[in-house]
Amino acid sequence: MFQGSIPALITPFKNAQIDEQAFQDHVEWQIEQGSDALVPVGTTGESPTLSHQEHHRVVELCLEAAKGRVPVIAGTGSNNTAEAISLQKHAKKAGAAAGLVVTPYYNKPTQAGLIAHYKAIHDAVDLPIVIYNIPGRSIIDMSVETMAELSKLPNIVGVKDATGDLTRPLNTYLACGADFCQLSGEDATAVQFLSAGGTGCISVTANIAPKLCADMQRAWREGDIKTAMDIQFKLLPLHNAMFCESSPGPVKYAAELMGRCSSETRLPLVEIAETSKERVRKALADLDMI
């Protein structure tokens, strides 16, 4: 259902408010550069510190700017099932193609709890769901067996896999079938993930290198493995720089250096350290991006 390079969009701020023009300009640039879909209000979009009103507004701004040219997968996850249902309802009403629903963080539900959580969202809203499995942030890891059970539900269509385990997409493919969409959540292993049965990557780096990320994914789809790997090697220092501190601090700083928006984040995220800034500057300069 979803494939290619899918940026997890940053949410630009200006004087503590959403910079709506910068955000919509960013969406337009992403599409011009070849991105295959867009994810607003994910973790990279600082969803934990957006109010519900702001969350809704960013989804609406993204859809308004995209004008149906690429699918929009709205971040709709929460560790509160009722809140996730509410966000999913808004995404459907606004016109999103799907909701990206993270596993419930902090609560630490069992696998049975995960099934109940996703089934409740699925049954409440007729909109495709992409599961977001990221144990590093949410602590819990959805098992392949649990994902296989959930994949039987018609509107649970895929996963953003940020486990870092490259045997996972292989096992998920066997358990969930070829039609279950598998998207990498890790830029540094995007090509390896494709080789293990993936169809694309929900990317942080694509915020600032959208054409390179899209070209890499397209080369793979066209069977040009050498070109895909050449681009991945070229991008690797930039991928690494984007995670030298908690995202989206580094990628927002990179966007500021490129003149795209302010590097402003919301607490508890703070301005990245000077050593991190230098690492980001060097990675951009080496690619002639600044």
Sequence and secondary structure as in RCSB ss.txt:
>XXXX:A:sequence
MFQGSIPALITPFKNAQIDEQAFQDHVEWQIEQGSDALVPVGTTGESPTLSHQEHHRVVELCLEAAKGRVPVIAG
TGSNNTAEAISLQKHAKKAGAAAGLVVTPYYNKPTQAGLIAHYKAIHDAVDLPIVIYNIPGRSIIDMSVETMAEL
SKLPNIVGVKDATGDLTRPLNTYLACGADFCQLSGEDATAVQFLSAGGTGCISVTANIAPKLCADMQRAWREGDI
KTAMDIQFKLLPLHNAMFCESSPGPVKYAAELMGRCSSETRLPLVEIAETSKERVRKALADLDMI
>XXXX:A:secstr
   EEEEB    EETTEE HHHHHHHHHHHHHTT S BB SSTTTTGGGS HHHHHHHHHHHHHHHTTSS BEEE
   SSHHHHHHHHHHHHHHT SEEEEE  TTT   HHHHHHHHHHHHHH  S EEEEE HHHHS    HHHHHHH
TTSTTEEEEEE S  TTHHHHHHHHH TTSEEEES GGGHHHHHHTT  EEEESGGGT HHHHHHHHHHHHTT H
HHHHHHHHHHHHHHHHHTSSSTTHHHHHHHHHTTSS     TT     HHHHHHHHHHHHHTT  
